[in-house]
């Protein structure tokens, strides 16, 4: 007589509608888990790891590899640049942080159905609502160009670092897969999973 399979220890989330508070709580848990793949900051500036790429193809390879490997670090850098661009306007900074929090909790790190007042809110409706809130926030802040320049500078800093930093000694597939298995989930349409070469990719 065959034995029943052992219960799975993998954490899964229900597709049964739960309260909005629980949805946000789980999204916050996913957001916290994402910091498990935060690379040590000294690793970004390891001595001898910066060389000029010898070709355009090498530059693109480094760009992809480093943006994947340091994705959390780069996100923090871009957010910091955006926040610094609004430092002279506390009201704009508050709006920027609030809108970003809504995107993180209700879209990028949400994986449960959102139910408000007994109605199931579709992902498309959530996206439309967040876009409208973002446009309203930019209009109220009156500092749209400051924010755009701050974010662009952040992207530029990260892109220059990614192109110049040698990506040959990044995580081996087994180490990267172990980090991906730590529970990081991103996107209301999918999750961050290990790819066939041991890396990760966003599934939409």
Backbone as a printed PyTorch tensor [residue, N CA C, xyz], in Angstrom:
tensor([[[  0.8500,  -1.1970,   0.0000],
         [  0.0000,   0.0000,   0.0000],
         [  0.8850,   1.2470,   0.0000]],

        [[  0.6700,   2.1110,  -0.9350],
         [  1.5320,   3.2850,  -1.0730],
         [  1.2480,   4.2930,   0.0280]],

        [[  2.3130,   4.9440,   0.4570],
         [  2.1910,   5.9430,   1.5020],
         [  1.7810,   7.2860,   0.8840]],

        [[  0.9630,   8.0560,   1.5800],
         [  0.5850,   9.3830,   1.0580],
         [  1.8100,  10.2890,   1.0190]],

        [[  1.8880,  11.1730,   0.0440],
         [  3.0430,  12.0630,  -0.0420],
         [  3.1170,  12.9840,   1.1560]],

        [[  4.3460,  13.3290,   1.5840],
         [  4.4910,  14.2240,   2.7390],
         [  3.9390,  15.5990,   2.4180]],

        [[  3.4470,  16.2900,   3.4210],
         [  2.9040,  17.6340,   3.1790],
         [  3.9870,  18.5850,   2.7060]],

        [[  3.6420,  19.4910,   1.8200],
         [  4.6030,  20.4530,   1.2860],
         [  4.9050,  21.5180,   2.3250]],

        [[  6.1790,  21.9160,   2.3990],
         [  6.5820,  22.9670,   3.3300],
         [  6.6910,  24.3130,   2.6420]],

        [[  6.3670,  24.3510,   1.3300],
         [  6.4620,  25.6050,   0.5870],
         [  5.3000,  26.5180,   0.9430]],

        [[  5.6190,  27.7650,   1.2100],
         [  4.5860,  28.7440,   1.5510],
         [  3.8090,  29.1330,   0.3050]],

        [[  2.5010,  28.9920,   0.3610],
         [  1.6490,  29.3900,  -0.7570],
         [  0.5580,  30.2950,  -0.2210]],

        [[ -0.0070,  31.0850,  -1.0980],
         [ -1.0510,  32.0050,  -0.6970],
         [ -2.3520,  31.6210,  -1.3720]],

        [[ -3.4290,  31.8370,  -0.6570],
         [ -4.7330,  31.4480,  -1.1440],
         [ -5.2240,  32.4060,  -2.2120]],

        [[ -6.0460,  31.8680,  -3.1050],
         [ -6.7130,  32.7220,  -4.0930],
         [ -8.1090,  33.0860,  -3.6200]],

        [[ -8.4830,  32.6140,  -2.4270],
         [ -9.7730,  32.9650,  -1.8480],
         [ -9.7030,  34.4100,  -1.3690]],

        [[-10.6950,  35.2200,  -1.6940],
         [-10.6620,  36.6200,  -1.2670],
         [-10.4980,  36.7510,   0.2420]],

        [[ -9.5830,  37.6270,   0.6600],
         [ -9.3640,  37.9070,   2.0680],
         [ -9.5240,  39.4050,   2.2780]],

        [[ -9.4970,  39.8280,   3.5110],
         [ -9.7150,  41.2340,   3.8070],
         [ -8.5890,  42.0900,   3.2300]],

        [[ -8.9030,  43.3580,   2.9730],
         [ -7.9050,  44.2720,   2.4230],
         [ -6.7180,  44.4190,   3.3650]],

        [[ -6.9910,  44.3690,   4.6820],
         [ -5.9050,  44.4580,   5.6560],
         [ -4.9380,  43.2980,   5.5400]],

        [[ -5.4820,  42.0800,   5.3290],
         [ -4.6270,  40.9070,   5.1700],
         [ -3.8390,  40.9650,   3.8620]],

        [[ -4.4640,  41.4950,   2.8160],
         [ -3.7790,  41.6490,   1.5330],
         [ -2.5640,  42.5520,   1.6990]],

        [[ -2.7600,  43.6860,   2.3640],
         [ -1.6570,  44.6210,   2.5790],
         [ -0.5960,  44.0020,   3.4830]],

        [[ -1.0340,  43.2430,   4.4920],
         [ -0.0860,  42.5960,   5.3980],
         [  0.8020,  41.6090,   4.6500]],

        [[  0.2020,  40.8350,   3.7430],
         [  0.9900,  39.8670,   2.9740],
         [  1.8970,  40.5690,   1.9710]],

        [[  1.3930,  41.6510,   1.3910],
         [  2.2330,  42.4190,   0.4780],
         [  3.4380,  42.9880,   1.2170]],

        [[  3.2080,  43.4610,   2.4310],
         [  4.2980,  43.9960,   3.2430],
         [  5.3050,  42.9060,   3.5850]],

        [[  4.8030,  41.6950,   3.8330],
         [  5.6940,  40.5730,   4.1000],
         [  6.5510,  40.2560,   2.8770]],

        [[  5.9400,  40.2860,   1.6910],
         [  6.6950,  40.0540,   0.4550],
         [  7.7490,  41.1390,   0.2460]],

        [[  7.3620,  42.3860,   0.5420],
         [  8.3010,  43.4960,   0.4010],
         [  9.4880,  43.3120,   1.3350]],

        [[  9.2130,  42.9120,   2.5730],
         [ 10.2940,  42.6800,   3.5330],
         [ 11.1970,  41.5400,   3.0720]],

        [[ 10.5860,  40.4860,   2.5110],
         [ 11.3670,  39.3420,   2.0370],
         [ 12.2820,  39.7170,   0.8820]],

        [[ 11.8960,  40.7510,   0.1110],
         [ 12.7180,  41.1350,  -1.0350],
         [ 14.1050,  41.5900,  -0.6130]],

        [[ 14.2450,  42.0550,   0.6260],
         [ 15.5490,  42.5210,   1.0890],
         [ 16.5080,  41.3630,   1.3710]],

        [[ 15.9960,  40.1250,   1.2900],
         [ 16.8880,  38.9740,   1.4510],
         [ 17.8510,  38.8560,   0.2780]],

        [[ 17.5330,  39.5020,  -0.8620],
         [ 18.4410,  39.4660,  -2.0090],
         [ 19.1750,  40.7930,  -2.1780]],

        [[ 19.1360,  41.6250,  -1.1260],
         [ 19.9410,  42.8430,  -1.1370],
         [ 21.4030,  42.4630,  -1.0280]],

        [[ 22.1960,  42.8810,  -2.0010],
         [ 23.6190,  42.5600,  -1.9870],
         [ 24.3550,  43.4810,  -1.0250]],

        [[ 25.4150,  42.9970,  -0.3480],
         [ 26.1990,  43.8750,   0.5340],
         [ 26.7280,  45.0740,  -0.2550]],

        [[ 26.5800,  46.2680,   0.3060],
         [ 26.9740,  47.4660,  -0.4250],
         [ 28.4460,  47.4870,  -0.8240]],

        [[ 29.3740,  46.9960,   0.0040],
         [ 30.7810,  46.9740,  -0.4390],
         [ 30.9940,  46.1450,  -1.7090]],

        [[ 30.0820,  45.1890,  -1.9700],
         [ 30.2290,  44.3570,  -3.1610],
         [ 30.0750,  45.1840,  -4.4420]],

        [[ 29.3700,  46.2960,  -4.3710],
         [ 29.2120,  47.1380,  -5.5530],
         [ 30.5220,  47.7980,  -5.9550]],

        [[ 31.4390,  47.9320,  -4.9890],
         [ 32.6740,  48.6680,  -5.2490],
         [ 33.9010,  47.8230,  -4.9410]],

        [[ 33.8120,  46.5110,  -5.1980],
         [ 34.9360,  45.6160,  -4.9670],
         [ 36.1540,  46.0760,  -5.7580]],

        [[ 37.2910,  46.1110,  -5.0850],
         [ 38.5250,  46.5760,  -5.7300],
         [ 38.8880,  45.6910,  -6.9180]],

        [[ 39.2100,  46.3170,  -8.0430],
         [ 39.6280,  45.5870,  -9.2330],
         [ 38.4980,  45.0390, -10.0660]],

        [[ 37.2450,  45.3570,  -9.6990],
         [ 36.1070,  44.8020, -10.4330],
         [ 35.6160,  45.7310, -11.5380]],

        [[ 36.2340,  46.8940, -11.6880],
         [ 35.7870,  47.8590, -12.6910],
         [ 36.7620,  47.9050, -13.8670]],

        [[ 36.2420,  47.6060, -15.0270],
         [ 37.0150,  47.6580, -16.2620],
         [ 36.1260,  48.1910, -17.3770]],

        [[ 36.7450,  48.7720, -18.3760],
         [ 35.9780,  49.2720, -19.5110],
         [ 35.5870,  48.1040, -20.4100]],

        [[ 34.3190,  47.9920, -20.7900],
         [ 33.9150,  46.8810, -21.6710],
         [ 34.6190,  46.9840, -23.0130]],

        [[ 35.0140,  45.8230, -23.5560],
         [ 35.7710,  45.8270, -24.8100],
         [ 34.8770,  45.8470, -26.0430]],

        [[ 33.5580,  45.7460, -25.8410],
         [ 32.6440,  45.7850, -26.9800],
         [ 31.2530,  46.1790, -26.5030]],

        [[ 30.4030,  46.5430, -27.4460],
         [ 29.0260,  46.9050, -27.1240],
         [ 28.2740,  45.7040, -26.5670]],

        [[ 28.5540,  44.5070, -27.1040],
         [ 27.8910,  43.2920, -26.6220],
         [ 28.2670,  43.0110, -25.1750]],

        [[ 29.5350,  43.2350, -24.8300],
         [ 29.9730,  43.0390, -23.4460],
         [ 29.2790,  44.0230, -22.5170]],

        [[ 29.1200,  45.2690, -22.9870],
         [ 28.4330,  46.2770, -22.1790],
         [ 26.9890,  45.8750, -21.9090]],

        [[ 26.3130,  45.3560, -22.9360],
         [ 24.9220,  44.9240, -22.7530],
         [ 24.8320,  43.7370, -21.8010]],

        [[ 25.7930,  42.8080, -21.9260],
         [ 25.8070,  41.6420, -21.0440],
         [ 25.9910,  42.0660, -19.5970]],

        [[ 26.9140,  42.9800, -19.3720],
         [ 27.1330,  43.4940, -18.0170],
         [ 25.9060,  44.2240, -17.5010]],

        [[ 25.2740,  44.9930, -18.3730],
         [ 24.1000,  45.7580, -17.9780],
         [ 23.0010,  44.8320, -17.4820]],

        [[ 22.7300,  43.7680, -18.2460],
         [ 21.6850,  42.8130, -17.8540],
         [ 22.0700,  42.0760, -16.5780]],

        [[ 23.3030,  41.5920, -16.5150],
         [ 23.7340,  40.7880, -15.3650],
         [ 23.7540,  41.6020, -14.0820]],

        [[ 24.3060,  42.8000, -14.1420],
         [ 24.4090,  43.6140, -12.9370],
         [ 23.0560,  44.1640, -12.4970]],

        [[ 22.1940,  44.5250, -13.4510],
         [ 20.8650,  45.0060, -13.0550],
         [ 20.0600,  43.8870, -12.4090]],

        [[ 20.3050,  42.6570, -12.8220],
         [ 19.6220,  41.5430, -12.1600],
         [ 20.2340,  41.2700, -10.7900]],

        [[ 21.5590,  41.2310, -10.7300],
         [ 22.2510,  40.8770,  -9.4890],
         [ 22.0580,  41.9330,  -8.4100]],

        [[ 22.1240,  43.2060,  -8.7850],
         [ 22.0200,  44.3010,  -7.8200],
         [ 20.6650,  44.9970,  -7.8980]],

        [[ 19.6000,  44.2910,  -8.3130],
         [ 18.3150,  44.9350,  -8.5770],
         [ 17.7610,  45.6610,  -7.3520]],

        [[ 17.9020,  45.0790,  -6.1670],
         [ 17.3860,  45.7390,  -4.9680],
         [ 18.2430,  46.9570,  -4.6300]],

        [[ 19.5610,  46.8120,  -4.7240],
         [ 20.4620,  47.9410,  -4.4570],
         [ 20.1900,  49.0970,  -5.4150]],

        [[ 20.0380,  48.7720,  -6.6970],
         [ 19.7690,  49.8120,  -7.6830],
         [ 18.4200,  50.4880,  -7.4260]],

        [[ 17.4330,  49.7040,  -7.0140],
         [ 16.1150,  50.2890,  -6.7070],
         [ 16.2250,  51.2970,  -5.5700]],

        [[ 17.0270,  50.9580,  -4.5600],
         [ 17.2190,  51.8730,  -3.4290],
         [ 17.9300,  53.1460,  -3.8920]],

        [[ 18.9280,  52.9950,  -4.7670],
         [ 19.6560,  54.1600,  -5.2770],
         [ 18.7300,  55.0790,  -6.0710]],

        [[ 17.9040,  54.4840,  -6.9410],
         [ 16.9860,  55.2840,  -7.7580],
         [ 15.9520,  55.9840,  -6.8830]],

        [[ 15.4250,  55.2720,  -5.8960],
         [ 14.4660,  55.9050,  -4.9780],
         [ 15.1250,  57.0500,  -4.2130]],

        [[ 16.3560,  56.8300,  -3.7530],
         [ 17.0600,  57.8660,  -2.9980],
         [ 17.2770,  59.1150,  -3.8420]],

        [[ 17.6620,  58.9220,  -5.1120],
         [ 17.8570,  60.0750,  -6.0070],
         [ 16.5390,  60.8220,  -6.2290]],

        [[ 15.4510,  60.0610,  -6.3980],
         [ 14.1510,  60.6860,  -6.5600],
         [ 13.7410,  61.4620,  -5.3190]],

        [[ 14.0130,  60.8810,  -4.1400],
         [ 13.6600,  61.5510,  -2.8890],
         [ 14.5070,  62.8000,  -2.6770]],

        [[ 15.8000,  62.7170,  -2.9940],
         [ 16.6780,  63.8760,  -2.8190],
         [ 16.2700,  65.0320,  -3.7320]],

        [[ 15.7330,  64.7000,  -4.9090],
         [ 15.3080,  65.7580,  -5.8220],
         [ 14.1200,  66.5370,  -5.2710]],

        [[ 13.4340,  65.9640,  -4.2740],
         [ 12.2660,  66.6220,  -3.6770],
         [ 12.5440,  67.1100,  -2.2610]],

        [[ 13.8070,  67.0580,  -1.8510],
         [ 14.1440,  67.3720,  -0.4630],
         [ 13.7640,  68.7970,  -0.0980]],

        [[ 13.7160,  69.6900,  -1.0900],
         [ 13.3490,  71.0750,  -0.8070],
         [ 11.8580,  71.2920,  -0.6660]],

        [[ 11.0740,  70.2480,  -0.9360],
         [  9.6220,  70.3410,  -0.8230],
         [  9.0950,  69.1470,  -0.0400]],

        [[  9.0070,  69.2590,   1.2850],
         [  8.5390,  68.1340,   2.1110],
         [  7.1770,  67.6070,   1.6900]],

        [[  6.2760,  68.4960,   1.2500],
         [  4.9500,  68.0530,   0.8130],
         [  5.0590,  67.1470,  -0.4110]],

        [[  5.8960,  67.5240,  -1.3760],
         [  6.0930,  66.7030,  -2.5740],
         [  6.7460,  65.3720,  -2.2140]],

        [[  7.6920,  65.4050,  -1.2860],
         [  8.3600,  64.1740,  -0.8520],
         [  7.3710,  63.2330,  -0.1810]],

        [[  6.4560,  63.7910,   0.6160],
         [  5.4330,  62.9730,   1.2760],
         [  4.5150,  62.3280,   0.2470]],

        [[  4.1020,  63.0960,  -0.7600],
         [  3.2350,  62.5530,  -1.8060],
         [  3.9620,  61.4600,  -2.5810]],

        [[  5.2200,  61.7190,  -2.9460],
         [  6.0190,  60.7440,  -3.6870],
         [  6.1470,  59.4280,  -2.9130]],

        [[  6.4500,  59.5180,  -1.6280],
         [  6.6020,  58.3130,  -0.8000],
         [  5.2790,  57.5740,  -0.6520]],

        [[  4.1830,  58.3210,  -0.5150],
         [  2.8690,  57.6900,  -0.3530],
         [  2.4420,  56.9570,  -1.6200]],

        [[  2.6360,  57.6100,  -2.7740],
         [  2.2570,  56.9790,  -4.0410],
         [  3.1170,  55.7540,  -4.3040]],

        [[  4.4160,  55.8580,  -4.0290],
         [  5.3020,  54.7020,  -4.2210],
         [  4.8860,  53.5440,  -3.3150]],

        [[  4.5080,  53.8510,  -2.0850],
         [  4.0580,  52.8010,  -1.1620],
         [  2.8210,  52.0860,  -1.6980]],

        [[  1.8980,  52.8500,  -2.2830],
         [  0.6990,  52.2370,  -2.8610],
         [  1.0640,  51.2950,  -3.9980]],

        [[  1.9930,  51.7200,  -4.8630],
         [  2.4260,  50.8520,  -5.9650],
         [  3.0620,  49.5680,  -5.4360]],

        [[  3.8970,  49.6930,  -4.4200],
         [  4.5900,  48.5210,  -3.8860],
         [  3.6160,  47.5400,  -3.2430]],

        [[  2.6860,  48.0570,  -2.4380],
         [  1.7980,  47.1860,  -1.6690],
         [  0.6160,  46.6590,  -2.4720]],

        [[  0.1090,  47.4620,  -3.4050],
         [ -1.1010,  47.0620,  -4.1380],
         [ -0.8200,  46.4840,  -5.5180]],

        [[  0.4100,  46.6130,  -6.0060],
         [  0.6900,  46.1000,  -7.3530],
         [  1.9210,  45.1930,  -7.3930]],

        [[  3.0920,  45.7560,  -7.1190],
         [  4.3250,  44.9900,  -7.3170],
         [  4.4660,  43.8150,  -6.3600]],

        [[  4.0210,  43.9450,  -5.1140],
         [  4.2010,  42.8720,  -4.1420],
         [  2.8870,  42.2320,  -3.7130]],

        [[  1.8110,  42.5200,  -4.4180],
         [  0.5130,  41.9200,  -4.0800],
         [  0.2940,  40.6710,  -4.9120]],

        [[ -0.1230,  39.6070,  -4.2530],
         [ -0.4060,  38.3680,  -4.9770],
         [ -1.7460,  37.7580,  -4.5880]],

        [[ -2.5150,  38.4600,  -3.7750],
         [ -3.8390,  37.9920,  -3.3610],
         [ -4.9150,  38.8670,  -3.9880]],

        [[ -6.1000,  38.3220,  -4.2150],
         [ -7.2030,  39.1300,  -4.7450],
         [ -7.5350,  40.2730,  -3.7870]],

        [[ -7.8180,  41.4300,  -4.3420],
         [ -8.1730,  42.5970,  -3.5310],
         [ -9.6880,  42.7620,  -3.5340]],

        [[-10.2630,  42.7670,  -2.3590],
         [-11.7120,  42.8880,  -2.2090],
         [-12.0180,  44.1180,  -1.3720]],

        [[-12.8320,  45.0120,  -1.9230],
         [-13.2390,  46.2210,  -1.2170],
         [-14.7600,  46.2860,  -1.1570]],

        [[-15.2850,  46.4010,   0.0620],
         [-16.7290,  46.4880,   0.2900],
         [-17.4880,  45.3530,  -0.4080]],

        [[-16.8940,  44.1650,  -0.3580],
         [-17.5480,  42.9860,  -0.9070],
         [-17.3750,  42.8000,  -2.4020]],

        [[-16.6500,  43.7150,  -3.0790],
         [-16.4530,  43.6110,  -4.5260],
         [-15.0090,  43.2250,  -4.8330]],

        [[-14.8500,  42.2740,  -5.7490],
         [-13.5240,  41.8430,  -6.1700],
         [-12.9570,  42.8720,  -7.1500]],

        [[-11.8530,  43.5050,  -6.7940],
         [-11.2270,  44.5260,  -7.6330],
         [-10.2000,  43.8520,  -8.5400]],

        [[-10.3860,  43.9350,  -9.8380],
         [ -9.4870,  43.2820, -10.7800],
         [ -8.1390,  43.9790, -10.8000]],

        [[ -7.1170,  43.2420, -11.2670],
         [ -5.7650,  43.8030, -11.3680],
         [ -5.7380,  45.0000, -12.3160]],

        [[ -6.5140,  44.9310, -13.3940],
         [ -6.5380,  46.0460, -14.3480],
         [ -7.1000,  47.2990, -13.6870]],

        [[ -8.1420,  47.1250, -12.8850],
         [ -8.7380,  48.2750, -12.2050],
         [ -7.7690,  48.8520, -11.1730]],

        [[ -7.0370,  47.9770, -10.4920],
         [ -6.0220,  48.4410,  -9.5350],
         [ -4.9590,  49.2590, -10.2590]],

        [[ -4.5080,  48.7620, -11.4200],
         [ -3.4890,  49.4600, -12.1990],
         [ -3.9850,  50.8360, -12.6470]],

        [[ -5.2120,  50.8810, -13.1670],
         [ -5.7810,  52.1600, -13.6090],
         [ -5.8860,  53.1320, -12.4380]],

        [[ -6.3410,  52.6220, -11.3000],
         [ -6.4690,  53.4770, -10.1250],
         [ -5.1210,  54.0280,  -9.6700]],

        [[ -4.0890,  53.1950,  -9.6940],
         [ -2.7580,  53.6400,  -9.2830],
         [ -2.1910,  54.6790, -10.2480]],

        [[ -2.4380,  54.4900, -11.5390],
         [ -1.9780,  55.4630, -12.5260],
         [ -2.6520,  56.8090, -12.2880]],

        [[ -3.9700,  56.7950, -12.0400],
         [ -4.6980,  58.0400, -11.7900],
         [ -4.2100,  58.7170, -10.5140]],

        [[ -3.9730,  57.9140,  -9.4780],
         [ -3.4520,  58.4740,  -8.2280],
         [ -2.0720,  59.0810,  -8.4450]],

        [[ -1.2430,  58.4190,  -9.2660],
         [  0.0980,  58.9280,  -9.5520],
         [  0.0310,  60.2620, -10.2870]],

        [[ -0.8440,  60.3400, -11.2930],
         [ -0.9990,  61.5930, -12.0440],
         [ -1.4870,  62.7010, -11.1250]],

        [[ -2.4400,  62.3840, -10.2550],
         [ -2.9550,  63.3760,  -9.3100],
         [ -1.8530,  63.8190,  -8.3510]],

        [[ -1.0450,  62.8530,  -7.8900],
         [  0.0390,  63.1850,  -6.9690],
         [  1.0700,  64.1010,  -7.6080]],

        [[  1.4160,  63.8090,  -8.8620],
         [  2.3800,  64.6560,  -9.5760],
         [  1.8210,  66.0570,  -9.7510]],

        [[  0.5300,  66.1600, -10.0770],
         [ -0.0950,  67.4630, -10.2700],
         [ -0.1420,  68.2530,  -8.9670]],

        [[ -0.4640,  67.5820,  -7.8550],
         [ -0.5430,  68.2590,  -6.5720],
         [  0.8250,  68.6970,  -6.0740]],

        [[  1.8320,  67.8930,  -6.3390],
         [  3.1730,  68.1990,  -5.8240],
         [  3.7880,  69.4000,  -6.5250]],

        [[  3.4970,  69.5610,  -7.8130],
         [  4.0690,  70.6610,  -8.5570],
         [  5.5650,  70.5370,  -8.7590]],

        [[  6.0990,  69.3430,  -8.5650],
         [  7.5420,  69.1440,  -8.6940],
         [  7.8350,  67.9740,  -9.6280]],

        [[  7.0420,  67.8760, -10.6800],
         [  7.1740,  66.7320, -11.5870],
         [  8.5580,  66.6790, -12.2340]],

        [[  9.0440,  67.8240, -12.7190],
         [ 10.3280,  67.8170, -13.4070],
         [ 11.4780,  67.5030, -12.4530]],

        [[ 11.3910,  67.9860, -11.2210],
         [ 12.4180,  67.6350, -10.2330],
         [ 12.4770,  66.1260, -10.0250]],

        [[ 11.2900,  65.5140,  -9.9140],
         [ 11.2310,  64.0710,  -9.7060],
         [ 11.7630,  63.3170, -10.9210]],

        [[ 11.3650,  63.7580, -12.1210],
         [ 11.8390,  63.1010, -13.3440],
         [ 13.3550,  63.1580, -13.4360]],

        [[ 13.9300,  64.3390, -13.1800],
         [ 15.3790,  64.4780, -13.2410],
         [ 16.0590,  63.6270, -12.1750]],

        [[ 15.4850,  63.5690, -10.9800],
         [ 16.0710,  62.7600,  -9.9210],
         [ 16.0930,  61.2860, -10.2700]],

        [[ 14.9650,  60.7850, -10.7920],
         [ 14.8860,  59.3740, -11.1680],
         [ 15.8250,  59.0650, -12.3400]],

        [[ 15.8820,  59.9730, -13.3270],
         [ 16.7800,  59.7700, -14.4660],
         [ 18.2370,  59.7420, -14.0310]],

        [[ 18.6040,  60.6220, -13.1040],
         [ 19.9790,  60.6080, -12.5940],
         [ 20.2660,  59.2920, -11.8830]],

        [[ 19.2870,  58.7990, -11.1140],
         [ 19.4630,  57.5150, -10.4460],
         [ 19.6730,  56.3830, -11.4350]],

        [[ 18.8390,  56.3500, -12.5030],
         [ 18.9990,  55.3330, -13.5410],
         [ 20.3640,  55.4450, -14.2120]],

        [[ 20.7980,  56.6810, -14.4790],
         [ 22.0710,  56.8920, -15.1530],
         [ 23.2320,  56.4110, -14.2930]],

        [[ 23.1940,  56.7230, -12.9970],
         [ 24.2460,  56.2660, -12.0860],
         [ 24.3100,  54.7390, -12.0690]],

        [[ 23.1440,  54.0910, -11.9760],
         [ 23.0960,  52.6220, -11.9400],
         [ 23.5610,  52.0250, -13.2600]],

        [[ 23.1630,  52.6400, -14.3910],
         [ 23.5710,  52.1310, -15.6990],
         [ 25.0750,  52.2280, -15.8940]],

        [[ 25.6710,  53.3560, -15.4900],
         [ 27.1260,  53.5150, -15.6140],
         [ 27.8410,  52.4740, -14.7540]],

        [[ 27.3670,  52.2810, -13.5360],
         [ 27.9660,  51.2710, -12.6640],
         [ 27.8420,  49.8800, -13.2750]],

        [[ 26.6540,  49.5660, -13.8090],
         [ 26.4180,  48.2300, -14.3730],
         [ 27.3120,  47.9620, -15.5760]],

        [[ 27.5670,  48.9790, -16.3880],
         [ 28.3930,  48.7960, -17.5830],
         [ 29.8700,  48.6400, -17.2160]],

        [[ 30.3120,  49.3810, -16.2170],
         [ 31.7320,  49.3670, -15.8710],
         [ 32.1180,  48.2290, -14.9340]],

        [[ 31.1700,  47.7160, -14.1550],
         [ 31.5160,  46.6530, -13.2160],
         [ 31.5570,  45.3050, -13.9200]],

        [[ 32.6770,  44.6270, -13.7730],
         [ 32.8390,  43.3120, -14.3810],
         [ 31.8500,  42.3350, -13.7440]],

        [[ 31.0730,  41.6530, -14.5590],
         [ 30.0330,  40.7480, -14.0480],
         [ 30.4620,  39.2830, -14.0850]],

        [[ 31.7420,  39.0050, -14.3360],
         [ 32.1930,  37.6150, -14.4700],
         [ 32.1700,  36.8580, -13.1560]],

        [[ 32.2620,  37.5690, -12.0290],
         [ 32.3710,  36.8900, -10.7320],
         [ 31.1300,  37.0760,  -9.8740]],

        [[ 29.9960,  37.2090, -10.5130],
         [ 28.7620,  37.3130,  -9.7570],
         [ 28.3440,  35.9430,  -9.2630]],

        [[ 27.1620,  35.8550,  -8.6430],
         [ 26.7080,  34.5950,  -8.0490],
         [ 26.6890,  33.4530,  -9.0460]],

        [[ 27.1230,  32.2930,  -8.5820],
         [ 26.9830,  31.0790,  -9.3830],
         [ 25.5240,  30.6650,  -9.3360]],

        [[ 25.0430,  29.8310, -10.2920],
         [ 23.6220,  29.4800, -10.3510],
         [ 23.0450,  28.9480,  -9.0520]],

        [[ 23.7770,  28.0850,  -8.3310],
         [ 23.2440,  27.5060,  -7.1060],
         [ 22.9890,  28.5410,  -6.0360]],

        [[ 23.9020,  29.5300,  -5.9120],
         [ 23.7310,  30.5640,  -4.9140],
         [ 22.5600,  31.4670,  -5.2510]],

        [[ 22.4260,  31.8010,  -6.5360],
         [ 21.3240,  32.6690,  -6.9510],
         [ 19.9910,  31.9770,  -6.7500]],

        [[ 19.9330,  30.6640,  -7.0600],
         [ 18.6950,  29.9160,  -6.8780],
         [ 18.3060,  29.8650,  -5.4090]],

        [[ 19.3160,  29.7790,  -4.5150],
         [ 19.0280,  29.7510,  -3.0850],
         [ 18.4170,  31.0670,  -2.6310]],

        [[ 18.8920,  32.1750,  -3.1940],
         [ 18.3340,  33.4660,  -2.8410],
         [ 16.9210,  33.6120,  -3.3650]],

        [[ 16.6990,  33.1650,  -4.5950],
         [ 15.3620,  33.2470,  -5.1750],
         [ 14.3830,  32.4150,  -4.3580]],

        [[ 14.8530,  31.2750,  -3.8090],
         [ 13.9920,  30.4160,  -3.0210],
         [ 13.6590,  30.9620,  -1.6560]],

        [[ 14.1650,  32.1640,  -1.3460],
         [ 13.9370,  32.7250,  -0.0170],
         [ 12.5460,  33.3160,   0.1460]],

        [[ 11.7640,  33.3950,  -0.9580],
         [ 10.3830,  33.8380,  -0.8240],
         [ 10.0660,  35.1750,  -1.4350]],

        [[ 10.9610,  35.7180,  -2.2180],
         [ 10.6990,  37.0290,  -2.8290],
         [  9.6600,  36.8930,  -3.9220]],

        [[  8.5990,  37.6570,  -3.8290],
         [  7.5370,  37.6430,  -4.8260],
         [  7.3820,  39.0570,  -5.3490]],

        [[  7.2730,  39.2040,  -6.6480],
         [  7.1230,  40.5370,  -7.2050],
         [  6.0940,  40.5400,  -8.3080]],

        [[  5.1750,  41.4710,  -8.2500],
         [  4.1940,  41.6400,  -9.3180],
         [  2.8870,  40.9750,  -8.9830]],

        [[  1.7820,  41.6670,  -9.2100],
         [  0.4880,  41.0740,  -8.9340],
         [  0.1240,  40.0450,  -9.9860]],

        [[  0.8870,  39.9420, -11.0800],
         [  0.6070,  38.9570, -12.1130],
         [  1.5770,  37.7900, -12.0740]],

        [[  2.5430,  37.8250, -11.1850],
         [  3.5000,  36.7330, -11.1960],
         [  4.5160,  36.8740, -10.0850]],

        [[  5.5730,  36.0480, -10.1740],
         [  6.5690,  36.0060,  -9.1220],
         [  7.9520,  35.9610,  -9.7110]],

        [[  8.9180,  36.2510,  -8.8510],
         [ 10.3060,  36.1520,  -9.2540],
         [ 10.7160,  34.7030,  -9.0870]],

        [[ 11.1130,  34.0360, -10.1820],
         [ 11.4540,  32.6270, -10.1060],
         [ 12.7980,  32.3770, -10.7340]],

        [[ 13.3470,  31.2320, -10.4400],
         [ 14.6510,  30.8930, -10.9990],
         [ 14.5020,  30.5190, -12.4570]],

        [[ 15.3990,  31.0360, -13.2750],
         [ 15.3930,  30.6820, -14.6880],
         [ 16.2310,  29.4400, -14.8920]],

        [[ 16.3050,  28.9790, -16.1300],
         [ 16.9880,  27.7290, -16.3980],
         [ 18.4640,  27.7800, -16.0960]],

        [[ 19.0720,  28.9790, -16.0840],
         [ 20.4980,  29.0750, -15.7890],
         [ 20.7440,  29.4090, -14.3420]],

        [[ 19.7020,  29.3370, -13.5160],
         [ 19.8720,  29.5750, -12.0940],
         [ 19.6270,  31.0010, -11.6940]],

        [[ 19.3500,  31.9000, -12.6290],
         [ 19.0870,  33.2860, -12.3060],
         [ 17.6350,  33.4740, -11.9750]],

        [[ 17.1310,  34.6890, -12.1250],
         [ 15.7270,  34.9590, -11.8430],
         [ 15.1480,  35.8150, -12.9360]],

        [[ 13.8530,  35.7850, -13.0430],
         [ 13.1960,  36.6240, -14.0390],
         [ 11.8030,  36.9560, -13.5680]],

        [[ 11.2870,  38.1050, -13.9990],
         [  9.9340,  38.4760, -13.6720],
         [  8.9890,  37.7890, -14.6480]],

        [[  7.9850,  37.1500, -14.1050],
         [  6.9960,  36.4910, -14.9410],
         [  5.7330,  37.3070, -14.8900]],

        [[  5.2930,  37.7610, -16.0350],
         [  4.0710,  38.5460, -16.0940],
         [  2.9600,  37.7290, -16.7100]]])
